[in-house]
Structures are given as C-alpha cells and as structure tokens.
Amino acid sequence: MIIESSNLPGCLRITPKIVRDVRGFFIKPFVEVEYRKHNLRTDFAEEFYSHSFKGVLRGMHFQTPPFECFKLVSCLHGCIRDVLLDLRVGSPRFKTCEIIELDAENGNILYLPPGIAHGFLALSESATVSYKVTSAYAPDNDTGIKWDSIPVDWGIKAPIISTRDSSFQNLSDYESPFVYNPEETHL
C-alpha cells in the first residue's frame, strides 16, 4: 500500500496492492495496521455507496461541525473525476481545488480530512463510489457548495445534477466554519 500526499494539506492518495490473474483482480483497500502506521483514522461510523450514470455530477458535499468527518472515497466500478475543495480557513490552499481520477481498475482511494468539500463526475457509462466516514449522517449539518461556483473545469457543460445540489450556496457567499490546523489533518 502506498500512501502519499495530494496538493491539499491532509488529503492523501492511497494506492493499495492489486493482485491480478486470469480471473480478474483482488484489492484490499483497508488495512487497519497500515492506516494506523500513518496516523490515519480507522474509527469509521458509517459506510455507503452511490451508483451514477455517465454525466451525473454529485457534489460538492460535506458535513459541518460538530458532525464533520474524515472520509475514505473509492470508485468500486467505473471511473470518476473526483473534485476536492479546501474550505479550511487558514489553509495554504483555502478555496482551491484538486482534481483526481478514481477508477475501479486502479483501486485508488482518497483520504479526506474535515473541511474538504467533495464531489465527482461519472466518466464511465456507470460508476459506483464507496464512502467510509467517521461521523454518522446528520441531516441538519449535511450541506454543500454549488458545483459551478468553484474554480474547476468539470469537462462538461450540462451535467445531470440533483435539485438539492443545484440549490447549494455559491463558494463566494459561503462563510466556512472550518479552521485549518496542520496538527489535526489525520488523527
């Protein structure tokens, strides 16, 4: 397993070992001992997944304090353009984005600290995305930033998007409750 930093502080790219043979492949995305060696959270409260068709855009999602959470994100089927947005006041990358492609064949995973808004665009005919989170779903704290108000080229003009995601606040109007603390980017 390879764990390396992304361009946003505290966000990590995880590449698990893949065993391939004539049957296909085998991936072990979560190994508690390996995660703990790197001081990563392993106390996940919930796991869920979404299935999307090509052109579907989901995001930019996060939960506000006190229900903020660390996330593990992976693509179990297909391929997605994953977009991360740093909402942590004081971060050297505050209000900047990073784009990372995740796909089932590579098994790559993202580890995201609180204060990172997350969204993705399904690039393949369909895509299944898995999320593990360290805090239970809290409807009153579940929110987002409008997808087309962030500084990123999604590569699509008219994505398929929910009414809820289209109604989120613009990034320029959002007052973030998240504060960057380099000591708390992992544990």
Secondary structure, 3 states (H helix, E strand, C coil): CEEEECCCCCCEEEECCEEEECCEEEECCCCHHHHHHCCCCCCCCEEEEEEEECCEEEEEEEECCCCCCCEEEEEEECEEEEEEEECCECCCCCCCEEEEEEECCCCCEEEECCCEEEEEEECCCEEEEEEEECCCCCHHHEEEECHHHCCCCCCCCCCECCHHHHCCECHHHCCCCCECCHHHCCC
